[in-house]
Amino acid sequence: MTTSDPIADIIGDYRAFAAMQRDRLLTRGIDITPYPLSHLCVRVADWDLYVQQRTLLERHARANHENVWNGRPISLIMLAEPLEVLDGTPVSNIELIPPVHQRVYRMGLEHLGVVVGEEFDEFSRVHRAALTGQQFQSLAVDPVYVLFEDFTHVKFYRRSFFD
């Protein structure tokens, strides 16, 4: 893929991915336009691709906080310049995840993180029928999510876990 967008060259067409997820949510009665975006998540199929993409993304980052989750590293990359998706909505973070550990996941662009803020509990209640489930990653990170047929997600957070 040759574009003038080096991030798209690395992770794929993130603008089309964000628009597709927004449109899918709209058909389920969820409008994400009023909310800020936390991050884009990219999953890779093998360790070498993880190291390659992490190295390339770090060239466009102000920081990479690599944490360990379920016994493997996860890169939380804070971009030097935010990406623009959904008609100008900024997204400044990329979560890069190495090979999977336990179930079927979509490789490549896998989920979009949306920050609902203090409305989180009300949002979860109002959209309960459209939501697929909730993850309990920690006391501070407990997103609700919608899982689509192609194994991509949109996750809704009280606050960005990048904060």
Disulfide bonds with the S-S distance in Angstrom:
none
